[in-house]
C-alpha cells in the first residue's frame, strides 16, 4: 500500500457499506449458486487431513486368553469424494421436513455397507469399547469404557471417566434411536422403511436432515450389529448435505473414511463421522464446538477386563 494513501478517504468511500456477516456471506453465495447453477462456484474448504504416520490394524481374535485393542485396518480405498455432489448445508430448509426417499442416492455413504463386518466373539466373551474424548484440543483424563456381551440381551457394563458404573440388560437408554438391543432388534433392515421411520421421527425438528444424521451417528457409534449397520449406511446415502471423503484420519492417527454434514447456525459448524474402511465400525468423530473423540475395540474374556494398549 502506498505510504501517501489517505485511509480516511477510503473509509469514506465505504462508509455506507455494511460489515460482512456469516449470514450475509451464505445468502450471497446461495444466490450465486442459484444464478449460475453451481458453475464456477468454489466449494467451501475442508479441514486438511491430519498427517499422523501411525495406522493401526484390527487384530484377529485368537485364543480366548488373547486380548488386544482392535485398531483400524489400512485398506486400498477406492471410494471417491462427494464434495462436488453434496451441497454444503445452509440454514434448515424452510419446510422443516425431510423429503421423501430420493430416486437415487445423493452421496456415496451407502457403499460403506459392503465393507461392514462384525468383530467375532466366542461364547462368554465381551466386545470392549473405549471412547476417548477431547474438548478444544484438551484430552480428557480417562475414557468411557463399555462391555457388550456376545448375547446382547444380557447385562452390559459402562464406566464413565469419573468412575461411575452402570449395568443394564440389553444396553442403555430408552430413546427410540439409542444403541441398545431392543432398538437393534426393532429397527427395520430395509433402507426405505428405516428412512421413512426416521423421516416421521424428525419431522418436527428445525433441521430434520441434521437430526436424522445425528440419530444415525448415535446408533453407529454404539457398535450396531452388522446387518443394521449396513442399512444405516445405505440410509445415509439418501440424506442431503453430506460429503463422503476417503483419506481422513482419527485424532489418534488411524486411517478413516469421513462422512460429514455441514451447516450454518450463526457460525459454521459440522458433525463428522470417521469410519474404519475395513469393518465399517465408527472409530472417531468430530463434533460441534471443537469436540473430538476416538473409539477403539477389543475382545475380552470377562466383564470389566481392560485390555493392554
C-alpha positions in Angstrom: 0.0 0.0 0.0 1.4 3.5 -0.9 2.6 5.5 2.1 0.7 8.6 1.0 -2.7 6.8 0.6 -5.3 8.7 2.8 -7.1 5.9 4.7 -9.8 8.3 5.7 -10.7 8.8 2.1 -11.0 5.0 1.6 -13.1 4.7 4.7 -15.4 7.5 3.5 -16.0 5.7 0.2 -17.3 2.6 2.0 -18.9 4.3 5.0 -22.4 3.1 3.9 -21.4 -0.5 3.2 -22.5 -2.9 5.9 -20.0 -5.3 7.5 -19.9 -8.8 6.0 -21.6 -11.2 8.3 -21.7 -15.0 8.2 -25.4 -14.9 7.2 -24.7 -12.3 4.5 -21.9 -14.4 3.1 -24.2 -17.5 3.0 -27.1 -15.6 1.4 -24.9 -14.1 -1.3 -23.3 -17.5 -2.0 -26.7 -19.2 -2.3 -27.8 -16.5 -4.8 -24.7 -17.0 -6.8 -25.1 -20.8 -6.9 -28.8 -20.4 -7.9 -27.9 -17.9 -10.7 -25.0 -20.0 -12.1 -26.3 -23.5 -11.3 -23.2 -24.0 -9.3 -20.8 -23.5 -12.3 -17.6 -21.9 -11.3 -18.6 -21.7 -7.6 -15.6 -22.8 -5.4 -16.7 -25.3 -2.7 -16.1 -24.3 0.9 -12.8 -25.5 2.1 -12.5 -28.7 4.1 -10.3 -29.1 7.2 -7.0 -30.6 5.9 -6.5 -34.2 6.9 -4.1 -34.9 9.8 -0.8 -36.4 8.7 0.0 -38.7 11.6 2.0 -41.7 10.4 0.7 -44.3 12.8 -2.0 -46.6 11.3 -3.3 -49.5 13.4 -4.8 -52.8 12.2 -7.8 -54.6 13.5 -6.1 -57.6 15.1 -7.6 -61.1 14.6 -9.2 -62.8 17.6 -7.1 -65.8 18.6 -7.4 -67.9 21.8 -9.8 -66.8 24.5 -7.0 -65.5 26.7 -5.8 -63.2 24.0 -6.9 -59.6 24.2 -5.8 -56.7 22.1 -7.0 -53.2 21.2 -8.6 -53.5 17.8 -7.5 -50.5 15.7 -8.5 -49.7 12.1 -7.0 -51.5 9.2 -5.4 -49.9 6.2 -7.3 -50.7 3.0 -6.9 -49.6 -0.6 -9.7 -47.1 -0.6 -11.4 -46.5 -3.9 -14.4 -44.6 -2.6 -14.4 -41.2 -4.3 -15.1 -37.9 -2.5 -18.5 -36.3 -2.8 -17.6 -32.6 -2.4 -18.8 -31.8 -5.8 -22.1 -33.8 -5.4 -23.5 -33.0 -1.9 -24.1 -29.3 -1.2 -22.9 -27.6 1.9 -25.8 -27.1 4.3 -27.1 -23.7 5.0 -29.8 -23.0 7.4 -32.6 -25.5 7.7 -35.0 -25.9 4.8 -38.0 -23.6 5.0 -40.3 -26.6 5.0 -38.6 -28.2 8.0 -39.5 -31.6 6.6 -37.1 -34.4 5.4 -38.1 -35.0 1.8 -39.4 -38.4 0.6 -36.7 -41.0 -0.2 -35.0 -39.8 -3.4 -35.0 -41.9 -6.5 -31.2 -42.2 -6.4 -28.6 -41.8 -3.6 -27.4 -38.3 -3.0 -23.9 -39.3 -1.9 -21.7 -42.5 -1.6 -22.2 -43.4 2.0 -24.3 -46.4 1.0 -21.2 -48.0 -0.5 -19.8 -48.5 3.0 -22.5 -51.1 3.6 -20.4 -53.5 1.5 -17.5 -53.1 4.0 -19.4 -53.8 7.1 -18.4 -56.8 9.3 -18.6 -57.6 13.0 -15.8 -58.5 15.4 -16.4 -62.1 16.2 -16.9 -63.2 19.8 -16.8 -66.7 21.4 -19.4 -67.6 23.9 -18.8 -65.8 27.2 -16.6 -63.1 25.6 -17.3 -59.3 25.5 -16.8 -56.6 23.0 -14.9 -53.8 24.7 -15.3 -50.2 23.5 -13.0 -47.5 24.7 -14.1 -43.9 23.8 -11.5 -41.2 24.4 -12.7 -37.6 24.1 -11.1 -34.2 23.6 -12.6 -30.8 24.2 -11.0 -27.8 22.4 -7.8 -29.9 22.0 -7.6 -30.9 25.6 -7.7 -34.7 26.2 -10.0 -35.9 28.9 -8.2 -37.7 31.7 -9.9 -41.0 31.3 -12.0 -42.7 28.6 -15.5 -44.1 28.8 -15.4 -47.9 28.8 -18.2 -50.2 27.7 -18.5 -54.0 27.8 -21.1 -55.6 25.4 -21.7 -59.4 25.8 -21.9 -61.8 22.9 -25.5 -62.2 23.8 -26.5 -58.6 23.6 -29.7 -59.2 25.6 -27.5 -60.0 28.6 -26.0 -57.5 31.1 -23.9 -54.6 29.7 -21.5 -52.5 31.7 -20.3 -48.9 31.2 -17.8 -47.0 33.3 -17.7 -43.2 32.9 -14.5 -41.2 33.1 -15.4 -40.3 36.7 -15.6 -44.0 37.6 -19.4 -44.3 37.8 -20.6 -47.7 36.8 -23.9 -48.5 35.0 -25.3 -52.1 34.5 -28.3 -52.8 32.2 -29.6 -55.8 30.4 -29.6 -55.3 26.7 -27.9 -51.8 26.8 -28.7 -48.4 28.0 -31.4 -45.7 27.5 -35.0 -45.8 26.4 -34.9 -43.5 23.4 -36.1 -44.7 20.0 -32.6 -44.4 18.4 -30.3 -45.2 21.3 -27.8 -48.1 20.9 -29.4 -51.0 22.8 -30.6 -54.4 21.9 -34.3 -53.5 21.9 -33.7 -50.9 19.2 -31.2 -53.2 17.3 -33.9 -55.8 17.0 -36.8 -53.3 16.4 -35.4 -51.1 13.7 -36.0 -52.3 10.1 -33.2 -53.6 7.9 -34.9 -52.3 4.7 -33.3 -48.9 3.9 -36.6 -47.4 2.6 -38.5 -48.4 5.7 -35.8 -47.1 8.0 -35.7 -43.8 6.1 -39.4 -43.4 6.4 -39.3 -44.1 10.1 -36.6 -41.5 10.6 -38.5 -39.1 8.4 -41.5 -39.4 10.6 -39.5 -39.2 13.8 -37.5 -36.0 12.9 -40.4 -34.2 11.1 -40.9 -31.6 13.9 -37.3 -30.6 14.3 -35.9 -27.4 12.9 -33.3 -29.1 10.8 -34.6 -32.7 10.1 -31.7 -33.8 7.9 -29.2 -32.9 10.6 -31.3 -34.5 13.3 -31.6 -37.7 11.3 -27.9 -37.8 10.7 -27.2 -37.4 14.4 -29.7 -40.2 15.3 -27.8 -42.5 12.9 -24.4 -41.4 14.3 -25.6 -42.4 17.8 -26.6 -45.8 16.6 -23.4 -46.4 14.6 -21.2 -45.2 17.5 -22.7 -47.8 19.8 -21.5 -50.8 17.7 -24.8 -51.5 16.0 -24.7 -55.1 14.7 -23.6 -55.8 11.1 -27.0 -56.0 9.3 -28.4 -52.9 10.9 -25.1 -51.0 10.4 -25.2 -51.8 6.7 -28.8 -50.4 6.5 -27.8 -47.3 8.4 -25.1 -46.5 5.9 -27.5 -47.0 3.0 -29.9 -44.6 4.6 -27.1 -42.0 5.0 -26.7 -42.3 1.2 -30.1 -40.6 0.8 -29.6 -37.8 3.2 -28.9 -34.3 1.8 -26.0 -32.1 2.9 -23.5 -35.0 3.4 -20.0 -35.4 1.9 -18.1 -38.7 1.9 -14.3 -38.5 1.7 -11.6 -41.1 2.0 -8.1 -40.4 3.3 -9.1 -38.9 6.6 -7.5 -39.7 10.0 -8.7 -40.0 13.5 -7.3 -38.0 16.3 -5.0 -40.9 17.2 -3.8 -41.3 13.6 -5.8 -44.2 12.2 -6.9 -44.2 8.6 -10.6 -43.5 8.1 -13.4 -42.5 5.7 -15.1 -39.3 6.6 -18.8 -38.8 6.5 -19.5 -35.1 7.2 -22.6 -32.9 7.4 -22.0 -29.1 7.5 -24.5 -26.4 8.3 -24.6 -22.8 9.5 -26.5 -21.9 12.6 -25.0 -18.4 13.4 -21.5 -19.8 12.9 -20.0 -22.5 10.6 -20.3 -25.9 12.2 -20.3 -29.6 11.3 -20.6 -33.2 12.5 -18.1 -35.6 11.1 -18.1 -39.4 11.5 -14.9 -41.3 10.9 -15.3 -44.9 9.8 -12.9 -47.8 9.6 -12.5 -48.7 5.9 -12.1 -52.4 6.7 -15.0 -53.0 9.0 -17.5 -50.1 8.8 -17.1 -49.6 12.5 -17.0 -46.0 13.8 -13.6 -45.2 15.1 -13.8 -41.4 15.6 -15.9 -38.3 15.5 -15.5 -34.6 15.2 -18.5 -32.8 16.8 -19.7 -29.3 17.2 -17.8 -26.7 19.3 -14.3 -28.3 18.8 -15.1 -31.7 20.4 -13.4 -34.8 19.1 -13.5 -38.5 20.1 -11.9 -41.8 19.1 -13.3 -45.3 19.7 -11.2 -48.5 20.0 -12.5 -52.0 20.1 -11.2 -55.2 21.7 -12.3 -58.7 22.6 -12.0 -59.6 26.3 -12.9 -62.7 28.3 -14.8 -61.1 31.2 -16.8 -58.0 32.1 -14.6 -55.2 33.5 -11.4 -56.5 31.9 -9.3 -53.7 30.3 -7.0 -54.9 27.5 -3.4 -53.7 27.3 -2.7 -50.9 24.8 
